[in-house]
């Protein structure tokens, strides 16, 4: 099985509005906006999902 790239990234953020403004200012268009998060689809079809740090649907944090 070959890895061809990243399909999706999910970021848990402290401030959804500030994080969304960063991606908006960067030139990405949100495909979905709600109180629980923002979804961005990039030109190659990959996605960036922003969620609040306290969102119970997020996987456990990665720590070393």
Secondary structure per residue as TSV (DSSP state, phi and psi in degrees):
chain	resnum	aa	ss	phi	psi
A	1	X	-	360.0	123.9
A	2	X	-	-92.7	141.3
A	3	X	-	-92.0	124.4
A	4	X	-	-105.9	-11.0
A	5	X	-	154.4	-179.6
A	6	X	-	-87.7	127.3
A	7	X	-	-87.5	-38.4
A	8	X	E	-156.0	144.2
A	9	X	E	-123.4	137.2
A	10	X	E	-117.7	121.9
A	11	X	E	-108.5	128.4
A	12	X	E	-90.7	122.8
A	13	X	E	-124.4	154.6
A	14	X	S	-75.2	-35.2
A	15	X	-	-131.8	101.4
A	16	X	H	-60.1	-43.5
A	17	X	H	-62.5	-42.8
A	18	X	H	-67.6	-42.2
A	19	X	H	-64.5	-42.5
A	20	X	H	-64.0	-40.0
A	21	X	H	-61.8	-37.4
A	22	X	H	-59.1	-49.6
A	23	X	H	-68.4	-36.4
A	24	X	H	-61.9	-47.2
A	25	X	H	-64.3	-29.3
A	26	X	H	-72.5	-16.0
A	27	X	T	107.1	6.1
A	28	X	-	-84.9	148.7
A	29	X	-	-104.4	128.5
A	30	X	E	-73.6	131.6
A	31	X	E	-88.8	-19.6
A	32	X	E	-151.2	138.5
A	33	X	E	-133.8	131.7
A	34	X	E	-152.0	178.5
A	35	X	T	-67.5	-21.0
A	36	X	T	-95.6	-11.8
A	37	X	E	166.1	-178.2
A	38	X	E	-131.3	138.4
A	39	X	E	-117.7	131.8
A	40	X	E	-121.4	135.4
A	41	X	E	-111.3	125.3
A	42	X	-	-85.5	167.2
A	43	X	T	-57.6	-31.9
A	44	X	T	-84.2	1.4
A	45	X	S	94.8	-9.1
A	46	X	-	-73.2	163.1
A	47	X	E	-127.3	150.8
A	48	X	E	-121.1	121.7
A	49	X	E	-113.7	128.2
A	50	X	E	-106.5	129.0
A	51	X	E	-135.4	154.0
A	52	X	E	-66.8	142.8
A	53	X	T	-52.9	-33.0
A	54	X	T	-87.7	3.4
A	55	X	-	-63.0	119.0
A	56	X	T	-65.5	-17.8
A	57	X	T	-78.5	-11.9
A	58	X	S	-70.9	146.0
A	59	X	-	-69.4	165.2
A	60	X	-	-58.1	148.8
A	61	X	-	-64.4	144.9
A	62	X	-	-86.6	124.8
A	63	X	-	-133.0	151.2
A	64	X	-	-95.2	360.0
